Amino acid sequence: MKKHFYDQRNLPLGGLVCPIAVQGDRDHFEEKFAEEIHDGSLVIAAWCGSPRGMLGYSACGLLLGAENREQMQALMAKVASMAVKK
């Protein structure tokens, strides 16, 4: 992912969040993170959801990229806001 984050988008910080259980289905997630997906700072590496959203949550693996620590923390906080609360 070095080429995707650093070489192509100048995002020197990268991280992997996996697995994480998030509320809703993939469509809902992609709507909430449309800007980050479009600019390449968030890549969905894996997704597993129940048929027809019966469980109300999905499990996923995400790759995150950011220009600096503050941006990474903000992106991680936004992702965490979608996480299923225990």
BAVEXGU-244553 format. One record per atom (N, C-alpha, C, O, CB): residue number from 1; residue in three letters; atom name; x, y, z. Coordinates in steps of 0.1 Angstrom, whole numbers, always signed. Glycine has a CB too. Example, Ala and Ser with C-alpha at 12.3 -4.5 7.8 and 13.67 -1.06 7.14 Angstrom:
2
+-----+---------+-------+-------+-------+-------+
! num ! residuo ! atomo !    px !    py !    pz !
+-----+---------+-------+-------+-------+-------+
!   1 !     ALA !     N !  +132 !   -57 !   +78 !
!   1 !     ALA !    CA !  +123 !   -45 !   +78 !
!   1 !     ALA !     C !  +132 !   -33 !   +78 !
!   1 !     ALA !     O !  +142 !   -33 !   +85 !
!   1 !     ALA !    CB !  +113 !   -45 !   +90 !
!   2 !     SER !     N !  +128 !   -22 !   +71 !
!   2 !     SER !    CA !  +137 !   -11 !   +71 !
!   2 !     SER !     C !  +129 !    +0 !   +79 !
!   2 !     SER !     O !  +134 !   +11 !   +80 !
!   2 !     SER !    CB !  +141 !    -6 !   +57 !
+-----+---------+-------+-------+-------+-------+
# end
This chain:
86
+-----+---------+-------+-------+-------+-------+
! num ! residuo ! atomo !    px !    py !    pz !
+-----+---------+-------+-------+-------+-------+
!   1 !     MET !     N !    +8 !   -12 !    +0 !
!   1 !     MET !    CA !    +0 !    +0 !    +0 !
!   1 !     MET !     C !    +9 !   +13 !    +0 !
!   1 !     MET !     O !    +3 !   +24 !    +0 !
!   1 !     MET !    CB !    -9 !    +0 !   +12 !
!   2 !     LYS !     N !   +22 !   +11 !    +0 !
!   2 !     LYS !    CA !   +31 !   +23 !    +0 !
!   2 !     LYS !     C !   +28 !   +31 !   -12 !
!   2 !     LYS !     O !   +27 !   +43 !   -11 !
!   2 !     LYS !    CB !   +45 !   +18 !    +1 !
!   3 !     LYS !     N !   +27 !   +25 !   -24 !
!   3 !     LYS !    CA !   +24 !   +32 !   -36 !
!   3 !     LYS !     C !   +11 !   +39 !   -35 !
!   3 !     LYS !     O !   +10 !   +51 !   -39 !
!   3 !     LYS !    CB !   +24 !   +22 !   -48 !
!   4 !     HIS !     N !    +0 !   +33 !   -30 !
!   4 !     HIS !    CA !   -13 !   +39 !   -30 !
!   4 !     HIS !     C !   -13 !   +51 !   -20 !
!   4 !     HIS !     O !   -17 !   +62 !   -24 !
!   4 !     HIS !    CB !   -23 !   +29 !   -25 !
!   5 !     PHE !     N !    -8 !   +49 !    -8 !
!   5 !     PHE !    CA !    -8 !   +60 !    +2 !
!   5 !     PHE !     C !    +3 !   +70 !    +0 !
!   5 !     PHE !     O !    +0 !   +82 !    -2 !
!   5 !     PHE !    CB !    -7 !   +54 !   +16 !
!   6 !     TYR !     N !   +15 !   +66 !    +0 !
!   6 !     TYR !    CA !   +26 !   +76 !    +0 !
!   6 !     TYR !     C !   +30 !   +81 !   -14 !
!   6 !     TYR !     O !   +30 !   +93 !   -16 !
!   6 !     TYR !    CB !   +38 !   +69 !    +6 !
!   7 !     ASP !     N !   +32 !   +72 !   -23 !
!   7 !     ASP !    CA !   +37 !   +77 !   -36 !
!   7 !     ASP !     C !   +26 !   +84 !   -44 !
!   7 !     ASP !     O !   +29 !   +94 !   -50 !
!   7 !     ASP !    CB !   +41 !   +65 !   -45 !
!   8 !     GLN !     N !   +13 !   +79 !   -44 !
!   8 !     GLN !    CA !    +3 !   +85 !   -52 !
!   8 !     GLN !     C !    -5 !   +96 !   -45 !
!   8 !     GLN !     O !   -11 !  +105 !   -51 !
!   8 !     GLN !    CB !    -7 !   +75 !   -56 !
!   9 !     ARG !     N !    -6 !   +96 !   -31 !
!   9 !     ARG !    CA !   -14 !  +105 !   -24 !
!   9 !     ARG !     C !    -7 !  +113 !   -13 !
!   9 !     ARG !     O !   -13 !  +121 !    -6 !
!   9 !     ARG !    CB !   -26 !   +98 !   -18 !
!  10 !     ASN !     N !    +6 !  +111 !   -12 !
!  10 !     ASN !    CA !   +14 !  +119 !    -2 !
!  10 !     ASN !     C !    +8 !  +117 !   +12 !
!  10 !     ASN !     O !    +7 !  +127 !   +20 !
!  10 !     ASN !    CB !   +15 !  +133 !    -6 !
!  11 !     LEU !     N !    +4 !  +105 !   +16 !
!  11 !     LEU !    CA !    -1 !  +102 !   +29 !
!  11 !     LEU !     C !    +9 !   +93 !   +36 !
!  11 !     LEU !     O !    +9 !   +80 !   +35 !
!  11 !     LEU !    CB !   -15 !   +95 !   +28 !
!  12 !     PRO !     N !   +19 !   +98 !   +43 !
!  12 !     PRO !    CA !   +30 !   +90 !   +49 !
!  12 !     PRO !     C !   +26 !   +81 !   +60 !
!  12 !     PRO !     O !   +33 !   +72 !   +63 !
!  12 !     PRO !    CB !   +41 !   +99 !   +53 !
!  13 !     LEU !     N !   +15 !   +84 !   +67 !
!  13 !     LEU !    CA !   +10 !   +75 !   +78 !
!  13 !     LEU !     C !    +0 !   +65 !   +73 !
!  13 !     LEU !     O !    -9 !   +69 !   +66 !
!  13 !     LEU !    CB !    +5 !   +84 !   +90 !
!  14 !     GLY !     N !    +2 !   +53 !   +77 !
!  14 !     GLY !    CA !    -8 !   +43 !   +73 !
!  14 !     GLY !     C !   -11 !   +33 !   +84 !
!  14 !     GLY !     O !    -3 !   +32 !   +93 !
!  14 !     GLY !    CB !    -3 !   +34 !   +61 !
!  15 !     GLY !     N !   -23 !   +28 !   +84 !
!  15 !     GLY !    CA !   -26 !   +19 !   +95 !
!  15 !     GLY !     C !   -37 !    +9 !   +90 !
!  15 !     GLY !     O !   -44 !   +11 !   +80 !
!  15 !     GLY !    CB !   -32 !   +26 !  +107 !
!  16 !     LEU !     N !   -37 !    -3 !   +97 !
!  16 !     LEU !    CA !   -47 !   -13 !   +94 !
!  16 !     LEU !     C !   -56 !   -15 !  +106 !
!  16 !     LEU !     O !   -52 !   -16 !  +117 !
!  16 !     LEU !    CB !   -40 !   -27 !   +91 !
!  17 !     VAL !     N !   -69 !   -15 !  +104 !
!  17 !     VAL !    CA !   -79 !   -17 !  +114 !
!  17 !     VAL !     C !   -86 !   -30 !  +110 !
!  17 !     VAL !     O !   -94 !   -30 !  +100 !
!  17 !     VAL !    CB !   -89 !    -4 !  +115 !
!  18 !     CYS !     N !   -84 !   -40 !  +117 !
!  18 !     CYS !    CA !   -89 !   -53 !  +113 !
!  18 !     CYS !     C !   -89 !   -63 !  +125 !
!  18 !     CYS !     O !   -78 !   -64 !  +131 !
!  18 !     CYS !    CB !   -82 !   -59 !  +101 !
!  19 !     PRO !     N !   -99 !   -70 !  +128 !
!  19 !     PRO !    CA !  -113 !   -68 !  +123 !
!  19 !     PRO !     C !  -120 !   -57 !  +132 !
!  19 !     PRO !     O !  -116 !   -55 !  +143 !
!  19 !     PRO !    CB !  -121 !   -81 !  +124 !
!  20 !     ILE !     N !  -130 !   -51 !  +126 !
!  20 !     ILE !    CA !  -138 !   -42 !  +133 !
!  20 !     ILE !     C !  -152 !   -44 !  +129 !
!  20 !     ILE !     O !  -156 !   -46 !  +118 !
!  20 !     ILE !    CB !  -134 !   -27 !  +130 !
!  21 !     ALA !     N !  -161 !   -45 !  +139 !
!  21 !     ALA !    CA !  -175 !   -47 !  +137 !
!  21 !     ALA !     C !  -181 !   -33 !  +136 !
!  21 !     ALA !     O !  -180 !   -25 !  +146 !
!  21 !     ALA !    CB !  -182 !   -55 !  +148 !
!  22 !     VAL !     N !  -188 !   -30 !  +125 !
!  22 !     VAL !    CA !  -194 !   -17 !  +123 !
!  22 !     VAL !     C !  -209 !   -18 !  +122 !
!  22 !     VAL !     O !  -215 !   -28 !  +117 !
!  22 !     VAL !    CB !  -188 !   -10 !  +111 !
!  23 !     GLN !     N !  -216 !    -7 !  +126 !
!  23 !     GLN !    CA !  -231 !    -7 !  +125 !
!  23 !     GLN !     C !  -235 !    -5 !  +110 !
!  23 !     GLN !     O !  -229 !    +2 !  +103 !
!  23 !     GLN !    CB !  -237 !    +5 !  +134 !
!  24 !     GLY !     N !  -245 !   -13 !  +106 !
!  24 !     GLY !    CA !  -251 !   -11 !   +93 !
!  24 !     GLY !     C !  -244 !   -20 !   +83 !
!  24 !     GLY !     O !  -236 !   -28 !   +86 !
!  24 !     GLY !    CB !  -250 !    +3 !   +89 !
!  25 !     ASP !     N !  -248 !   -18 !   +70 !
!  25 !     ASP !    CA !  -243 !   -25 !   +59 !
!  25 !     ASP !     C !  -232 !   -17 !   +52 !
!  25 !     ASP !     O !  -229 !    -6 !   +55 !
!  25 !     ASP !    CB !  -254 !   -30 !   +50 !
!  26 !     ARG !     N !  -226 !   -23 !   +41 !
!  26 !     ARG !    CA !  -216 !   -17 !   +34 !
!  26 !     ARG !     C !  -220 !    -4 !   +27 !
!  26 !     ARG !     O !  -213 !    +6 !   +27 !
!  26 !     ARG !    CB !  -210 !   -26 !   +24 !
!  27 !     ASP !     N !  -232 !    -4 !   +22 !
!  27 !     ASP !    CA !  -237 !    +8 !   +15 !
!  27 !     ASP !     C !  -238 !   +20 !   +25 !
!  27 !     ASP !     O !  -234 !   +31 !   +21 !
!  27 !     ASP !    CB !  -251 !    +5 !    +9 !
!  28 !     HIS !     N !  -243 !   +17 !   +37 !
!  28 !     HIS !    CA !  -243 !   +28 !   +47 !
!  28 !     HIS !     C !  -229 !   +33 !   +51 !
!  28 !     HIS !     O !  -227 !   +45 !   +52 !
!  28 !     HIS !    CB !  -250 !   +23 !   +60 !
!  29 !     PHE !     N !  -220 !   +23 !   +52 !
!  29 !     PHE !    CA !  -206 !   +27 !   +55 !
!  29 !     PHE !     C !  -200 !   +35 !   +44 !
!  29 !     PHE !     O !  -194 !   +46 !   +47 !
!  29 !     PHE !    CB !  -198 !   +14 !   +58 !
!  30 !     GLU !     N !  -202 !   +31 !   +32 !
!  30 !     GLU !    CA !  -196 !   +38 !   +21 !
!  30 !     GLU !     C !  -202 !   +52 !   +19 !
!  30 !     GLU !     O !  -196 !   +62 !   +15 !
!  30 !     GLU !    CB !  -198 !   +30 !    +8 !
!  31 !     GLU !     N !  -215 !   +54 !   +23 !
!  31 !     GLU !    CA !  -221 !   +67 !   +22 !
!  31 !     GLU !     C !  -214 !   +76 !   +33 !
!  31 !     GLU !     O !  -211 !   +88 !   +30 !
!  31 !     GLU !    CB !  -236 !   +66 !   +25 !
!  32 !     LYS !     N !  -212 !   +71 !   +45 !
!  32 !     LYS !    CA !  -207 !   +79 !   +56 !
!  32 !     LYS !     C !  -192 !   +83 !   +53 !
!  32 !     LYS !     O !  -188 !   +93 !   +57 !
!  32 !     LYS !    CB !  -207 !   +71 !   +69 !
!  33 !     PHE !     N !  -185 !   +74 !   +46 !
!  33 !     PHE !    CA !  -171 !   +76 !   +43 !
!  33 !     PHE !     C !  -168 !   +79 !   +28 !
!  33 !     PHE !     O !  -157 !   +76 !   +23 !
!  33 !     PHE !    CB !  -163 !   +64 !   +47 !
!  34 !     ALA !     N !  -178 !   +84 !   +21 !
!  34 !     ALA !    CA !  -176 !   +87 !    +7 !
!  34 !     ALA !     C !  -164 !   +95 !    +3 !
!  34 !     ALA !     O !  -157 !   +93 !    -6 !
!  34 !     ALA !    CB !  -189 !   +93 !    +1 !
!  35 !     GLU !     N !  -162 !  +106 !   +11 !
!  35 !     GLU !    CA !  -151 !  +115 !    +8 !
!  35 !     GLU !     C !  -137 !  +108 !   +10 !
!  35 !     GLU !     O !  -128 !  +109 !    +2 !
!  35 !     GLU !    CB !  -152 !  +127 !   +18 !
!  36 !     GLU !     N !  -136 !  +101 !   +21 !
!  36 !     GLU !    CA !  -123 !   +94 !   +24 !
!  36 !     GLU !     C !  -121 !   +83 !   +14 !
!  36 !     GLU !     O !  -109 !   +81 !   +10 !
!  36 !     GLU !    CB !  -124 !   +88 !   +39 !
!  37 !     ILE !     N !  -131 !   +76 !   +10 !
!  37 !     ILE !    CA !  -129 !   +65 !    +0 !
!  37 !     ILE !     C !  -125 !   +72 !   -13 !
!  37 !     ILE !     O !  -116 !   +67 !   -20 !
!  37 !     ILE !    CB !  -142 !   +57 !    -2 !
!  38 !     HIS !     N !  -132 !   +83 !   -17 !
!  38 !     HIS !    CA !  -129 !   +90 !   -29 !
!  38 !     HIS !     C !  -114 !   +95 !   -30 !
!  38 !     HIS !     O !  -107 !   +94 !   -40 !
!  38 !     HIS !    CB !  -138 !  +101 !   -32 !
!  39 !     ASP !     N !  -110 !  +101 !   -18 !
!  39 !     ASP !    CA !   -96 !  +107 !   -18 !
!  39 !     ASP !     C !   -86 !   +96 !   -16 !
!  39 !     ASP !     O !   -74 !  +100 !   -16 !
!  39 !     ASP !    CB !   -96 !  +118 !    -8 !
!  40 !     GLY !     N !   -90 !   +84 !   -13 !
!  40 !     GLY !    CA !   -80 !   +73 !   -11 !
!  40 !     GLY !     C !   -74 !   +72 !    +3 !
!  40 !     GLY !     O !   -65 !   +64 !    +5 !
!  40 !     GLY !    CB !   -69 !   +75 !   -20 !
!  41 !     SER !     N !   -79 !   +79 !   +12 !
!  41 !     SER !    CA !   -74 !   +78 !   +26 !
!  41 !     SER !     C !   -80 !   +67 !   +34 !
!  41 !     SER !     O !   -75 !   +63 !   +44 !
!  41 !     SER !    CB !   -76 !   +91 !   +34 !
!  42 !     LEU !     N !   -90 !   +60 !   +28 !
!  42 !     LEU !    CA !   -96 !   +49 !   +34 !
!  42 !     LEU !     C !   -99 !   +38 !   +23 !
!  42 !     LEU !     O !  -105 !   +41 !   +13 !
!  42 !     LEU !    CB !  -110 !   +52 !   +41 !
!  43 !     VAL !     N !   -94 !   +26 !   +25 !
!  43 !     VAL !    CA !   -95 !   +15 !   +16 !
!  43 !     VAL !     C !  -102 !    +4 !   +23 !
!  43 !     VAL !     O !   -97 !    +0 !   +34 !
!  43 !     VAL !    CB !   -82 !   +11 !   +10 !
!  44 !     ILE !     N !  -113 !    -1 !   +18 !
!  44 !     ILE !    CA !  -119 !   -13 !   +24 !
!  44 !     ILE !     C !  -112 !   -25 !   +18 !
!  44 !     ILE !     O !  -113 !   -28 !    +6 !
!  44 !     ILE !    CB !  -135 !   -13 !   +20 !
!  45 !     ALA !     N !  -105 !   -32 !   +27 !
!  45 !     ALA !    CA !   -97 !   -44 !   +23 !
!  45 !     ALA !     C !  -105 !   -57 !   +24 !
!  45 !     ALA !     O !  -103 !   -66 !   +17 !
!  45 !     ALA !    CB !   -85 !   -45 !   +32 !
!  46 !     ALA !     N !  -115 !   -57 !   +33 !
!  46 !     ALA !    CA !  -123 !   -69 !   +35 !
!  46 !     ALA !     C !  -137 !   -65 !   +41 !
!  46 !     ALA !     O !  -138 !   -55 !   +48 !
!  46 !     ALA !    CB !  -116 !   -79 !   +45 !
!  47 !     TRP !     N !  -147 !   -72 !   +37 !
!  47 !     TRP !    CA !  -161 !   -69 !   +42 !
!  47 !     TRP !     C !  -168 !   -82 !   +43 !
!  47 !     TRP !     O !  -168 !   -90 !   +34 !
!  47 !     TRP !    CB !  -168 !   -59 !   +33 !
!  48 !     CYS !     N !  -175 !   -83 !   +54 !
!  48 !     CYS !    CA !  -184 !   -95 !   +57 !
!  48 !     CYS !     C !  -196 !   -90 !   +64 !
!  48 !     CYS !     O !  -196 !   -84 !   +75 !
!  48 !     CYS !    CB !  -177 !  -106 !   +65 !
!  49 !     GLY !     N !  -208 !   -92 !   +57 !
!  49 !     GLY !    CA !  -221 !   -88 !   +63 !
!  49 !     GLY !     C !  -231 !   -99 !   +63 !
!  49 !     GLY !     O !  -229 !  -108 !   +55 !
!  49 !     GLY !    CB !  -226 !   -75 !   +56 !
!  50 !     SER !     N !  -241 !   -98 !   +71 !
!  50 !     SER !    CA !  -251 !  -108 !   +71 !
!  50 !     SER !     C !  -261 !  -106 !   +59 !
!  50 !     SER !     O !  -262 !   -95 !   +54 !
!  50 !     SER !    CB !  -259 !  -108 !   +84 !
!  51 !     PRO !     N !  -267 !  -116 !   +54 !
!  51 !     PRO !    CA !  -276 !  -115 !   +43 !
!  51 !     PRO !     C !  -287 !  -105 !   +47 !
!  51 !     PRO !     O !  -294 !  -106 !   +57 !
!  51 !     PRO !    CB !  -282 !  -128 !   +39 !
!  52 !     ARG !     N !  -290 !   -96 !   +37 !
!  52 !     ARG !    CA !  -301 !   -86 !   +39 !
!  52 !     ARG !     C !  -299 !   -78 !   +52 !
!  52 !     ARG !     O !  -309 !   -72 !   +57 !
!  52 !     ARG !    CB !  -314 !   -93 !   +39 !
!  53 !     GLY !     N !  -287 !   -77 !   +57 !
!  53 !     GLY !    CA !  -285 !   -69 !   +69 !
!  53 !     GLY !     C !  -292 !   -74 !   +82 !
!  53 !     GLY !     O !  -295 !   -66 !   +90 !
!  53 !     GLY !    CB !  -288 !   -55 !   +67 !
!  54 !     MET !     N !  -295 !   -87 !   +83 !
!  54 !     MET !    CA !  -303 !   -92 !   +93 !
!  54 !     MET !     C !  -297 !   -89 !  +107 !
!  54 !     MET !     O !  -305 !   -88 !  +117 !
!  54 !     MET !    CB !  -305 !  -107 !   +91 !
!  55 !     LEU !     N !  -284 !   -89 !  +108 !
!  55 !     LEU !    CA !  -278 !   -87 !  +122 !
!  55 !     LEU !     C !  -277 !   -72 !  +125 !
!  55 !     LEU !     O !  -275 !   -69 !  +137 !
!  55 !     LEU !    CB !  -264 !   -94 !  +122 !
!  56 !     GLY !     N !  -277 !   -64 !  +115 !
!  56 !     GLY !    CA !  -276 !   -49 !  +118 !
!  56 !     GLY !     C !  -262 !   -45 !  +119 !
!  56 !     GLY !     O !  -259 !   -33 !  +122 !
!  56 !     GLY !    CB !  -283 !   -46 !  +130 !
!  57 !     TYR !     N !  -252 !   -53 !  +117 !
!  57 !     TYR !    CA !  -238 !   -49 !  +117 !
!  57 !     TYR !     C !  -230 !   -58 !  +107 !
!  57 !     TYR !     O !  -235 !   -68 !  +102 !
!  57 !     TYR !    CB !  -232 !   -51 !  +131 !
!  58 !     SER !     N !  -218 !   -53 !  +104 !
!  58 !     SER !    CA !  -209 !   -60 !   +95 !
!  58 !     SER !     C !  -195 !   -60 !  +101 !
!  58 !     SER !     O !  -192 !   -53 !  +110 !
!  58 !     SER !    CB !  -209 !   -53 !   +81 !
!  59 !     ALA !     N !  -187 !   -69 !   +96 !
!  59 !     ALA !    CA !  -173 !   -70 !  +100 !
!  59 !     ALA !     C !  -164 !   -66 !   +89 !
!  59 !     ALA !     O !  -167 !   -70 !   +77 !
!  59 !     ALA !    CB !  -169 !   -84 !  +106 !
!  60 !     CYS !     N !  -154 !   -58 !   +91 !
!  60 !     CYS !    CA !  -145 !   -54 !   +80 !
!  60 !     CYS !     C !  -131 !   -52 !   +84 !
!  60 !     CYS !     O !  -127 !   -52 !   +96 !
!  60 !     CYS !    CB !  -151 !   -41 !   +74 !
!  61 !     GLY !     N !  -123 !   -51 !   +74 !
!  61 !     GLY !    CA !  -109 !   -47 !   +75 !
!  61 !     GLY !     C !  -106 !   -35 !   +67 !
!  61 !     GLY !     O !  -110 !   -34 !   +55 !
!  61 !     GLY !    CB !   -99 !   -59 !   +71 !
!  62 !     LEU !     N !  -100 !   -25 !   +73 !
!  62 !     LEU !    CA !   -98 !   -12 !   +67 !
!  62 !     LEU !     C !   -83 !    -8 !   +67 !
!  62 !     LEU !     O !   -76 !   -11 !   +76 !
!  62 !     LEU !    CB !  -106 !    -1 !   +74 !
!  63 !     LEU !     N !   -79 !    -1 !   +56 !
!  63 !     LEU !    CA !   -66 !    +5 !   +55 !
!  63 !     LEU !     C !   -68 !   +20 !   +56 !
!  63 !     LEU !     O !   -76 !   +25 !   +48 !
!  63 !     LEU !    CB !   -58 !    +0 !   +42 !
!  64 !     LEU !     N !   -60 !   +27 !   +64 !
!  64 !     LEU !    CA !   -62 !   +41 !   +66 !
!  64 !     LEU !     C !   -49 !   +48 !   +63 !
!  64 !     LEU !     O !   -38 !   +43 !   +66 !
!  64 !     LEU !    CB !   -66 !   +45 !   +80 !
!  65 !     GLY !     N !   -50 !   +60 !   +56 !
!  65 !     GLY !    CA !   -38 !   +68 !   +53 !
!  65 !     GLY !     C !   -41 !   +82 !   +57 !
!  65 !     GLY !     O !   -52 !   +87 !   +57 !
!  65 !     GLY !    CB !   -34 !   +67 !   +39 !
!  66 !     ALA !     N !   -30 !   +89 !   +62 !
!  66 !     ALA !    CA !   -31 !  +103 !   +66 !
!  66 !     ALA !     C !   -18 !  +111 !   +64 !
!  66 !     ALA !     O !    -7 !  +105 !   +63 !
!  66 !     ALA !    CB !   -36 !  +104 !   +81 !
!  67 !     GLU !     N !   -19 !  +124 !   +63 !
!  67 !     GLU !    CA !    -8 !  +132 !   +62 !
!  67 !     GLU !     C !    +0 !  +134 !   +75 !
!  67 !     GLU !     O !   +12 !  +136 !   +75 !
!  67 !     GLU !    CB !   -12 !  +146 !   +56 !
!  68 !     ASN !     N !    -7 !  +134 !   +86 !
!  68 !     ASN !    CA !    -1 !  +136 !   +99 !
!  68 !     ASN !     C !    -9 !  +129 !  +110 !
!  68 !     ASN !     O !   -19 !  +123 !  +108 !
!  68 !     ASN !    CB !    +0 !  +151 !  +102 !
!  69 !     ARG !     N !    -3 !  +130 !  +122 !
!  69 !     ARG !    CA !    -9 !  +123 !  +133 !
!  69 !     ARG !     C !   -24 !  +127 !  +136 !
!  69 !     ARG !     O !   -32 !  +119 !  +139 !
!  69 !     ARG !    CB !    -1 !  +124 !  +146 !
!  70 !     GLU !     N !   -26 !  +140 !  +136 !
!  70 !     GLU !    CA !   -39 !  +146 !  +139 !
!  70 !     GLU !     C !   -49 !  +141 !  +129 !
!  70 !     GLU !     O !   -61 !  +137 !  +133 !
!  70 !     GLU !    CB !   -38 !  +161 !  +138 !
!  71 !     GLN !     N !   -46 !  +141 !  +116 !
!  71 !     GLN !    CA !   -55 !  +135 !  +106 !
!  71 !     GLN !     C !   -58 !  +121 !  +108 !
!  71 !     GLN !     O !   -70 !  +116 !  +107 !
!  71 !     GLN !    CB !   -50 !  +137 !   +92 !
!  72 !     MET !     N !   -48 !  +113 !  +112 !
!  72 !     MET !    CA !   -50 !   +99 !  +114 !
!  72 !     MET !     C !   -59 !   +97 !  +126 !
!  72 !     MET !     O !   -68 !   +88 !  +126 !
!  72 !     MET !    CB !   -36 !   +92 !  +117 !
!  73 !     GLN !     N !   -57 !  +104 !  +137 !
!  73 !     GLN !    CA !   -65 !  +103 !  +149 !
!  73 !     GLN !     C !   -80 !  +107 !  +146 !
!  73 !     GLN !     O !   -89 !  +100 !  +151 !
!  73 !     GLN !    CB !   -60 !  +112 !  +160 !
!  74 !     ALA !     N !   -82 !  +117 !  +137 !
!  74 !     ALA !    CA !   -95 !  +121 !  +134 !
!  74 !     ALA !     C !  -102 !  +110 !  +125 !
!  74 !     ALA !     O !  -114 !  +107 !  +127 !
!  74 !     ALA !    CB !   -95 !  +134 !  +126 !
!  75 !     LEU !     N !   -95 !  +104 !  +116 !
!  75 !     LEU !    CA !  -100 !   +94 !  +108 !
!  75 !     LEU !     C !  -104 !   +81 !  +116 !
!  75 !     LEU !     O !  -114 !   +75 !  +115 !
!  75 !     LEU !    CB !   -91 !   +90 !   +96 !
!  76 !     MET !     N !   -95 !   +78 !  +125 !
!  76 !     MET !    CA !   -97 !   +67 !  +134 !
!  76 !     MET !     C !  -109 !   +69 !  +143 !
!  76 !     MET !     O !  -117 !   +60 !  +146 !
!  76 !     MET !    CB !   -84 !   +64 !  +143 !
!  77 !     ALA !     N !  -111 !   +81 !  +148 !
!  77 !     ALA !    CA !  -122 !   +85 !  +156 !
!  77 !     ALA !     C !  -135 !   +84 !  +148 !
!  77 !     ALA !     O !  -145 !   +79 !  +153 !
!  77 !     ALA !    CB !  -121 !   +99 !  +162 !
!  78 !     LYS !     N !  -135 !   +88 !  +136 !
!  78 !     LYS !    CA !  -147 !   +87 !  +127 !
!  78 !     LYS !     C !  -151 !   +72 !  +125 !
!  78 !     LYS !     O !  -162 !   +68 !  +125 !
!  78 !     LYS !    CB !  -145 !   +94 !  +114 !
!  79 !     VAL !     N !  -140 !   +64 !  +122 !
!  79 !     VAL !    CA !  -143 !   +49 !  +121 !
!  79 !     VAL !     C !  -148 !   +44 !  +134 !
!  79 !     VAL !     O !  -158 !   +36 !  +134 !
!  79 !     VAL !    CB !  -130 !   +42 !  +117 !
!  80 !     ALA !     N !  -142 !   +47 !  +145 !
!  80 !     ALA !    CA !  -147 !   +42 !  +158 !
!  80 !     ALA !     C !  -161 !   +46 !  +161 !
!  80 !     ALA !     O !  -168 !   +39 !  +168 !
!  80 !     ALA !    CB !  -138 !   +48 !  +169 !
!  81 !     SER !     N !  -166 !   +58 !  +156 !
!  81 !     SER !    CA !  -180 !   +62 !  +158 !
!  81 !     SER !     C !  -189 !   +52 !  +152 !
!  81 !     SER !     O !  -201 !   +52 !  +155 !
!  81 !     SER !    CB !  -182 !   +76 !  +153 !
!  82 !     MET !     N !  -185 !   +44 !  +142 !
!  82 !     MET !    CA !  -194 !   +35 !  +135 !
!  82 !     MET !     C !  -193 !   +21 !  +141 !
!  82 !     MET !     O !  -200 !   +12 !  +138 !
!  82 !     MET !    CB !  -190 !   +34 !  +120 !
!  83 !     ALA !     N !  -183 !   +19 !  +151 !
!  83 !     ALA !    CA !  -181 !    +6 !  +156 !
!  83 !     ALA !     C !  -193 !    +2 !  +165 !
!  83 !     ALA !     O !  -199 !   +10 !  +172 !
!  83 !     ALA !    CB !  -168 !    +6 !  +165 !
!  84 !     VAL !     N !  -195 !   -11 !  +165 !
!  84 !     VAL !    CA !  -205 !   -17 !  +174 !
!  84 !     VAL !     C !  -201 !   -16 !  +188 !
!  84 !     VAL !     O !  -190 !   -20 !  +192 !
!  84 !     VAL !    CB !  -208 !   -32 !  +170 !
!  85 !     LYS !     N !  -209 !   -10 !  +197 !
!  85 !     LYS !    CA !  -205 !    -8 !  +211 !
!  85 !     LYS !     C !  -208 !   -21 !  +218 !
!  85 !     LYS !     O !  -218 !   -28 !  +216 !
!  85 !     LYS !    CB !  -214 !    +3 !  +217 !
!  86 !     LYS !     N !  -198 !   -25 !  +227 !
!  86 !     LYS !    CA !  -200 !   -37 !  +234 !
!  86 !     LYS !     C !  -208 !   -36 !  +246 !
!  86 !     LYS !     O !  -210 !   -45 !  +254 !
!  86 !     LYS !    CB !  -186 !   -43 !  +239 !
+-----+---------+-------+-------+-------+-------+
# end
